[in-house]
C-alpha cells in the first residue's frame, strides 16, 4: 500500500532500482505503466525528470524533486506503521538510503545500523563515498541523510556533529627506516610511495602540504579499501593515513609504526538529513551519535 501519489512512487522506484523494468517488478506493474506514470508526471511539471539510460538517473529538475520525495517516503512509512502495524515488519518495506564514508563504515557505522535494525526493523541502502563528497548524494536526492565532513547545513537539512576522526600516518618499520631515516620531510615524501584510497581522497595530499607547504607528486598506489590500508602499510606497499582506531592493534603488534607522531589529520564528521519531523530520522540520528561517541574524538 502506498500513500504517496503513484506517479511519485514510480519516479522514486525508477531511480532507486536503476531501470523501468526493475521499478515495475518492485511496484508489481508493467514497465509500460511505469513509463506512462513518469511521462504524466513530466507533463504535469513541464520538465524532463529522468534520464532514460542504464542506469536511469535524475535530471537537475529530477534531483530537486527527489529531495522532496525522500522525506515523504519516510513519513509515509511512519504513517503506515501507525495505522497498519503489520506494514512495519513487511518483507517489502522500503530501505532507507544513507551515505557514509568508508572509514566510518569500517569503524563505527555498522554498529549503529545493527542497533537500529534490532530495535526498529529498519532496512538500509548504504552508499559509500569520500566524506568530502557524500553531501552530493544528499543534495541530489539519492539519499535521505549523509555522514559528511561539511558542517554547514545543506538547504532544507539539519546537521548534527558526530565527533572528529583522527588519521595517523603509518608505514611498516622497514619502509619507514628505508624511506624516512632522517624523519619525514619534503625530500623523503617526494620519493616514498604513497597509498591513496582513490582520486577523490585528499587526506594524504593534505598531510604532505602540512609538512612541505607545497604540492609534490610522490609515487602513488590507488587502493580502494579502508581496512586494507593497514595491511598495505604493514606489507611495505607504501605509507598512508588511517583512522587511529583502525591502526591501534597493528601499532601495538609493531607491524606498523607512526612515521610522524607529532603530526596528524583531524576530520570532523557530521550527520546531515532532511529537515522533517520524522521519528525515523530522530532514531537514526540518536543511534549514529551514540555509536560515533564510542570511537570518534569529541
N, C-alpha and C positions, 0 to 999 in steps of 0.2 A: 504494500500500500504506500502511495506517495501523496504527500500534501503539497509538494512543490508542483507548479504547472508542468504538464507533460513535456512541453517544448523545452523548458529549462532543464528538466531531468534528462532529456535526450542530449542536450548540449553538454552537460557535465559528464554524462556517460561516455560520449564520443571522445572527449579529451582525456578522461581517466583511462579508458581502455585502449585508445590509440587508433581505433577504426570504427566505421559504421557497423561492420559485421559483428565485432566483439561487443559493441554497445547494444546491438539488437539482441544478442544472446543474453546479456545481463538483464535487459528490460523485458525479455520474453515477447518481443515483437519482431517484425521483419525489418531487414536493412532498409527496404523502401519506406517503411513507416518512419524510421529514424530520419532518413533523408528528408521526408516531407515535413517533419516537425522542425528540423533545423532550417529548412528553406522558409517555412512560415514564420519562424522567429526572426530570421534575417529580413524578411519582408516587413515585419512589424517595426523593426528597429531601423530599417533603411540602410543597413550596413552588413557587409560580409563579416562573420564572426569566427568561421572555421576555415583553416587552410586545408583543402582536401588533398592530402598526400600522406604517405606512410612514414612515420605515424602522423595522425592528424594533430594539428597544433592551433592555438588561437591566434587570430589576428590581433593587432593592438586594441581594436574595439572588443574583441572576444576576451582579451585579458582583463579589460575593465569590467566586463560583465561577470567573468568568472570570479573576480574578487568579491563581488556581491553575492554570488550564488553559494560559495563555500560556507560562509556563516549561516546562510539559510538552511543548508543541509544539516548542520549541527543542531540548529534549533528544531528542525523537522524531526530528527531522531529523538530529541528530548520530548517533544510533544507526543510522538507515537508511544514512547515508553510510559508517559503519564496515563494515556488512555488505553493503550494496548500493551500491557506489561510483557506479553509473550514476544513482542517485537524486539525487546531489549536483548533477548537471547537467541534470536533467529539466526540460523547459519547464513542467511542472505543479507544480514545487516551490513551497512556501508562502512568501509575502513576510513580512518582519519589520516589525512595526508600531512606529514610533518617533515621539515627539512632540518638536517643536522650536519655538522662537520664530522669527519671520520674519527678524529681523535676523541671527541666526546662520545661517539657511538661505541668506541672500543674501551672506554674507561668508566663511564658512569650512566650513560643514557639508557642502556638496555635495562638496567635495574629499575628505572622509573617506569618504563613500558610494561615490564613484568608485573610491577605492583599495580599499575592501572588496569591491566587485563585481569588480574586476580580479583581486584575489588569491584570492578565495574563491567568486565567483559568486553572492553573496547578492543577493536581490531585496528591495526596501524599499517599505513602505507608510507614507509620511511624513504625519503630521498636524501642522498648524500652529496654534499659539495663542500668546497672550502668555506671556512667561517666568514670570509670576506665576500662570499658570493651567494650564500644561502638566502639572503634577503631578496635576491632577484626572483627566487621561486615563490616567495610570498607576494612580491609586487605584481607578478604576472598571473597570480591566482592559482598556481599549480598546487600550493599547499595552504593549509589553514593557519599554520604557525611555523616559526623557524628559530633555531638556535643560531645566533649571529654575533659577530664582533661589533655590529653597529648599535650604538647606544641611543641614537636619535630615532624616535618612533616614526615609522612609516605612516603616511597619512591614512587615517582610519584604523590605526592599530594601537595596541597597548604594549608597553615594554617593561620587562622585569629583569633586574640584574641577577645573574646566577653566581658570579664569582670570577676569579681570574685563574686561567690555566697557565702555569709556568713551564717554559720549554728550556731544556738544558742541551748544550752542545756535547755530543758524545762520539766516541770512536773506540776501537779496540786498543789495548795497551801498546801493541806492536805498531799499529798505524800511527798512534799519537807520538811514539818515540821516533818513528821514521820521519814523519812529516812536520812535527812541531817540536823538535829537540830544544829549541830556544824559546818556546812559547808560541802563542797564536798572534800573528801579525799579518800585515798586508802581503808580504812576500810569500809566506807559507800558505796562506789561504788561496793565493792565486795559483799555486801548484797542486795543492791537495785535492783529490777527488771528493766531490760533494754529492750527497744523496738528497734528492728533492722528490716530493710526492707526485706532483705533476706541474704543468706550466702555469697553473694558477697559484701555486704555492710560493709565497713571497717570504716565508719565515727565514730561511737560510740567507737570502739576499739582505734582509733587514739586519740580521746578525753580522754579516760581513760589513755592511755600511756602518754599523755602530763602531766597529773596530778600525776600519780603513778610512771612513769618511769619503769613500769613493766607490764607484761601480767597477767591479772586476768580473772577469768571466772564467771562473775555475772549471776544470773538467767536471762534468755533471752526469750522474745517473738519475733517470726518472723511474721511480719505484712506487706505484700507487697502492701502498699498503701501510697503514699506521703501525700495526703490530710488527710487521716485517722490518721496520726501521731499526729496531733494537737488534734483531738478528743480523741485519745487513752490516750494522756497525761492528758487532761482535766478530763477524767473519772477515772484517777488514775491507769491505767494499768501499767504504768512504766514511766521512764524518757527516753528521746530520743533527737536527734538532728534534727532540721528542719530549712528550709531557713527563714531568718529574715523577708522577705516579706510575707511569709505564716503565721508566728506566730504573726505578729503585731496586727491584730484585737483581737485575744484571749488575748494577753498581756494587751491591752487597756481595755478589758472587765474583766480582772483579773480572768479569768477561768484557766489560767496557769501563772507560774512565770518562770523567767530565774534563774536556780538553781546556776549559777556561772557567773554573768555578766562580770567578769574580764577575762574570757576565752571563746574562740570560735574556730571554724574551718573555714578557708577560702579556697575555692576550685576555682582556676582559670579555666575558661572554654574557649574552643577554637572550632572553626569550621574548620574541615578539609574536603577537597573534591578533587576529581581527578583533576590533573593539565592539563586541556584542555581549549582552548579559546572558552568558551561557554557563550552565553548571558544568558542562563537559570541559570547556576551556578553563574554568576555575580549578577543576580537579586535576587537569593536566598540568597547569601552572604550578599548583601546590606540589605535585609529585616531582616535577622537574627541579624545583628549588630544593626540595628535601634531598633528592639524590645528589644534586650538584654540591650541596653543602658538605657532603662527606668526602669529596675529592678535591674540589677547587679551593683556592685561597680566597679569603674574604677581603 
